[in-house]
Amino acid sequence: MKDDRILLSHGSGGKKSRELTERLFLKHFDDPALLLLNDQAVMERPGGRIAVSTDTYTVDPIFFPGGNIGSLAVHGTVNDVAMSGAEPFALSAGFILEEGLPMDDLERIVVSMAEAAREAGVRIVTADTKVVSRGAADRIFINTTGFGVLEDGLDIGGQRALPGDRILLSGTVGDHGVAVASAREGIRFSTPVVSDSASLNGLVGVLLKSAGSGVHVMRDPTRGGLATVLCEVADQSGAGIEIREEAIPVREAVKGACELLGYDPLYLANEGKMVAVVSRDVADRGLEAMRSHPLGKDAVIIGEVTSDHPGRVVLRTVLGGRRLVDRLTGDMLPRIC
Amino acid sequence: MKDDRILLSHGSGGKKSRELTERLFLKHFDDPALLLLNDQAVMERPGGRIAVSTDTYTVDPIFFPGGNIGSLAVHGTVNDVAMSGAEPFALSAGFILEEGLPMDDLERIVVSMAEAAREAGVRIVTADTKVVSRGAADRIFINTTGFGVLEDGLDIGGQRALPGDRILLSGTVGDHGVAVASAREGIRFSTPVVSDSASLNGLVGVLLKSAGSGVHVMRDPTRGGLATVLCEVADQSGAGIEIREEAIPVREAVKGACELLGYDPLYLANEGKMVAVVSRDVADRGLEAMRSHPLGKDAVIIGEVTSDHPGRVVLRTVLGGRRLVDRLTGDMLPRIC
């Protein structure tokens, strides 16, 4: 493309918009539904119920170790759809671009989205671009809305946690939060921390195949982190949750960064991790199934659902103490996703 | 709510986010799927194919005569879905809020969205909120993604325009563009111009009932206006389009504003108007059907599809001249939707 920066006219709906669409978006997003260039996509009716999730991504910086706002926008929404137990099949993408955004940056982002979508096996079926003048937005924001098909018989949601259920976590926590925070602040660690940003639908498939209707809740601990997600599940189900601090995997580099920066890993965002609440009888084989998948190789059982302290989350500390875990208060780390 | 402005912590995913969700969004968006507070909505499988459309709204100013960014975000996406011939049934909503946005403004916007959704008969099934710091966005941006069910047998799209087809326009053009531009610039006209922002799914229903499979193309002339939409249809179908200038209804106040501000009404955005390309034999009854609906009472036939000048749009002027109509070049009016 001859323009190397985004111009206001790229958002006009006119010639320049068309150019941007043809030379950039259609080049990378080549779904037949999208290529029709209608304002909407029409898809064949999928079997089963439909799960829908929307998320807008405003991560700062837009490029960070392990990903960028584009790959994140695909991973994050694929994961939100997958956490319902649905198989994601399509995404829409809505861009807000700031005038002056380097075209190369936009292309890198779009390429990452296309790659992430291919890897996750989802189509990007419809898209929209708006451009605002310099200063009216910070470089680029992306909304993705995802659609999945939910098989009959599955009923997964925060409200379904039951006393006796085991709580599975697919791997280490805090990686995404620390990766973005350190990129933003320009901090270098001796061991670099890389975002865990990834699409979890494959891992979900493996877990559901093994543990089936024994899977009661699945959640991806993004904004607010593991602590906030568990509080939400306790709240939605009215059950208590007890977790063991020592069982929660945290990379040494993440621990170090948290000490340095004053973060608590339990509240840091993750973008490629999931929590599953499963019935006790399927916990072991669910764990084994997760560990058989590359994104779940460090999966662990971190605790259980209890009829004690209904609606509350309790952390049993390494020293044997018990601490009430609350939702995130205030904003530890804005624009993490 | 005790906070009268948006704080960064309202976007944290923690307590303040929860407060904002409960006290504002759930108060106005009360769909059972959304009330479950999962990260995604699950809906019963609809019959037929699914149409999906996404649009991000960045209109400036956020309140304008005849609407605001919230009602516009519902109308615009409902219309994009409806233009495929599908019956819209659900929307997602993704908000980007600037720190410091007055809570009252946000509530007015959310109330307008809820009202617009009710009027259009669509559910708002899932939503997301991000907050960015002051200066990183301009007050509020909203993405809505809409879903509709498309009956079997309907095949509507720009590629289907055929020589001999008639071109119907549902009413006056330019109202939205002038309303927003005058609100932005603080210009007052003796006759105020009000945006035409409205959901067109009812009007589409009436037209399809009357003209059925004789309806080949439906488009809402938003960004880029009537001229750009007709150019797109000519391009997609490879057919020529001829329209008569005198047939295109433009309000006197809009004409006056265009002369004053240097706009061409053919390129101004509309948010409650549609163009339908229908086969000749159903044109009269299609027109009559549109006129029977409040949003189509000023509907007219403005021209026809021709085998002359393939891929091009020609305007027959009031003085009898013929002028080639091109897409919008540059950006006449940024942030109009």
Interface residues (C-beta under 8 A of the other chain):
Chain A: L7 L8 S9 G11 S12 G13 G14 K15 K16 S17 R18 L36 L37 N38 D39 Q40 A41 V42 M43 E44 R45 P46 G47 G48 R49 I50 A51 V52 S53 T54 D55 T56 Y57 T58 D60 D80 V81 M83 S84 A86 A90 S92 A93 G94 F95 I96 V125 T126 A127 D128 K130 V131 V132 S133 G135 A136 A137 D138 F141 N143 T145 G146 F147 G148 L150 G157 G158 Q159 R219 D220 T222 R223 G224 T228 E232 Q236 Y267 A269 D326 R327 L328 T329 G330 D331 M332 P334 R335
Chain B: L7 L8 S9 G11 S12 G13 G14 K15 K16 S17 R18 L36 L37 N38 D39 Q40 A41 V42 M43 E44 R45 P46 G47 G48 R49 I50 A51 V52 S53 T54 D55 T56 Y57 T58 D60 D80 V81 M83 S84 A86 A90 S92 A93 G94 F95 I96 V125 T126 A127 D128 K130 V131 V132 S133 G135 A136 A137 D138 F141 N143 T145 G146 F147 G148 L150 G157 G158 Q159 R219 D220 T222 R223 G224 T228 E232 Q236 Y267 A269 D326 R327 L328 T329 G330 D331 M332 P334 R335
